[in-house]
């Protein structure tokens, strides 16, 4: 794991200094996901909230439709440098990753809990790249779950999600390759969506061009309605509700995996409806 250096209080202490650094980084061409200085500024400021330097922020923090996504390396570094929390990997195979999280209390380290993520969990959640680098993907998901459950304060109020959890394709190091799915929509302060009181039933089920979309189309709501038969507005509202459920730390691992699976399915169907692939 690469060492991440914390920010010195006198380093980039003014907005002008942050802006100059952001312009230099954006124009360098080294960061393919950051084309504008304003994008770099957001990532640098997000890193500062975590006590990390600008280069760490440019490499390990991504903004996916307004939501921050952190590399597993960033989350692990935040846990280690907190002084209050720590972790250790107790199992690392191609089929399971288990991480023990600890908190320093009463003059000693106490186990807060254990976060495990198995290959079965990953398949249910639609985790990608399992055939290429399963250990990396399992570690990232075990780490993000553990941070959310046992030490969420190390992320300074941001929910700990990896880019892959928000729908991005990533490489072995967790760097974004592409983004296929939409992330959680901003709903709290937006006008109420105009949803039809009764959604029209399609005369014939549309042709489904891919197995992934076909599977997502057939996922059902708690009322038994197929995702593929819902309107885009209905899917957006349902996604917002499921994202709020996912932010609850009291969910059991199997409940969280199931909600993540349904979010992925809803995202696939919604993206297909927006592009006209299905009605």
Residue pairs with C-beta under 8 A, 6 or more apart in sequence:
1 73
1 76
1 77
2 73
3 77
4 52
4 53
4 56
4 60
4 73
4 74
4 77
4 81
5 52
5 53
5 56
6 51
6 52
6 53
6 81
7 47
7 48
7 51
7 52
7 53
11 53
12 18
12 21
12 44
12 48
12 54
18 41
18 44
18 45
18 54
19 37
19 41
21 40
21 44
21 54
22 37
22 38
22 40
22 41
22 44
22 54
23 37
23 40
25 31
25 34
25 40
25 44
25 54
25 55
25 58
26 34
26 35
26 36
26 37
26 39
26 40
27 37
31 40
31 58
31 59
33 62
33 176
34 40
34 43
34 58
39 63
40 58
42 63
43 54
43 57
43 58
43 61
43 62
43 63
44 54
44 57
44 58
46 57
46 61
46 63
46 68
46 158
47 53
47 54
47 56
47 57
47 58
47 60
47 61
48 54
48 57
49 156
49 157
49 158
50 74
50 78
50 154
50 155
50 156
51 78
51 81
52 60
52 74
52 77
52 78
56 74
56 77
59 71
59 175
60 70
60 71
60 73
60 74
60 174
61 68
61 69
61 70
61 71
61 74
62 68
62 69
62 70
62 163
62 168
62 176
63 69
64 163
64 166
64 167
64 168
64 179
64 183
65 166
65 182
65 183
65 184
65 185
66 183
66 186
67 159
67 161
67 166
67 183
67 184
68 158
68 161
69 161
69 162
69 163
69 165
69 166
69 168
70 144
70 155
70 158
70 160
70 161
70 162
71 140
71 162
71 163
71 173
71 174
71 175
72 136
72 139
72 140
72 143
72 144
72 162
72 174
73 173
73 174
75 143
75 144
75 147
75 154
75 155
75 160
75 162
76 87
76 143
78 147
78 154
78 155
79 85
79 86
79 87
79 101
79 147
79 151
79 154
80 86
80 87
82 151
82 154
83 104
84 103
84 104
84 151
85 101
85 102
85 103
85 104
85 112
85 150
85 151
85 154
86 101
86 102
86 104
86 109
87 99
87 100
87 101
87 102
87 143
87 146
88 99
88 100
88 102
89 97
89 98
89 99
89 139
90 98
90 99
90 100
90 114
91 97
91 98
91 116
92 98
92 135
92 138
92 139
93 135
94 119
94 134
94 135
95 118
95 119
95 134
96 116
96 117
96 118
96 119
96 138
97 116
97 117
97 135
97 138
97 139
97 141
97 142
98 114
98 115
98 116
98 142
99 114
99 115
99 116
99 139
99 142
99 143
99 146
100 111
100 114
101 111
101 112
101 113
101 114
101 115
101 146
101 149
101 150
101 151
102 109
102 110
102 111
102 112
103 109
103 110
103 112
103 150
103 151
104 110
112 150
112 151
113 146
113 149
113 150
114 146
115 142
115 143
115 145
115 146
115 149
115 150
116 142
116 253
117 138
117 141
117 142
117 145
118 138
119 130
119 134
119 138
121 141
121 253
121 257
122 130
122 134
122 137
122 138
122 141
123 130
124 257
124 258
124 260
124 261
125 141
125 257
125 260
125 261
125 264
126 260
126 261
126 264
127 137
127 141
127 164
128 137
128 164
128 169
128 170
129 136
129 137
129 164
129 169
129 170
129 171
129 172
130 137
132 172
133 172
136 172
136 173
136 174
137 164
140 162
140 164
140 174
141 162
141 164
141 165
143 162
144 160
144 161
144 162
144 165
145 253
145 256
147 154
147 155
147 160
148 159
148 160
148 249
149 249
152 159
152 160
152 249
159 247
162 170
162 174
163 170
163 174
163 176
164 170
164 174
165 260
166 181
166 183
166 184
167 179
167 180
167 181
167 182
167 183
167 264
167 267
168 176
168 177
168 178
168 179
168 180
169 176
169 177
169 178
169 179
169 180
170 176
170 177
171 177
180 271
181 264
181 267
181 268
181 271
182 239
182 267
182 270
182 271
184 239
184 240
184 243
185 236
185 239
185 240
187 236
187 237
187 240
193 233
193 236
193 237
194 233
195 231
195 233
195 234
195 237
196 231
196 233
199 229
199 230
199 231
199 234
201 229
202 229
202 279
205 217
205 228
206 228
206 278
206 279
208 214
208 217
208 228
208 278
209 277
212 268
213 268
213 269
213 272
213 277
213 278
215 265
216 227
216 228
216 264
216 265
216 266
216 268
216 269
217 226
217 227
217 228
217 269
217 278
218 226
218 227
218 228
219 226
219 227
219 261
219 262
219 265
219 266
219 269
220 226
220 227
221 227
221 230
221 238
227 235
227 265
227 266
227 269
228 269
228 278
230 238
230 269
231 273
232 270
232 273
232 274
235 266
235 269
235 270
235 273
236 270
238 266
239 263
239 266
239 267
239 270
242 259
242 262
242 263
242 266
243 263
245 251
245 259
246 256
246 259
246 260
246 263
251 259
269 278
272 278
273 279
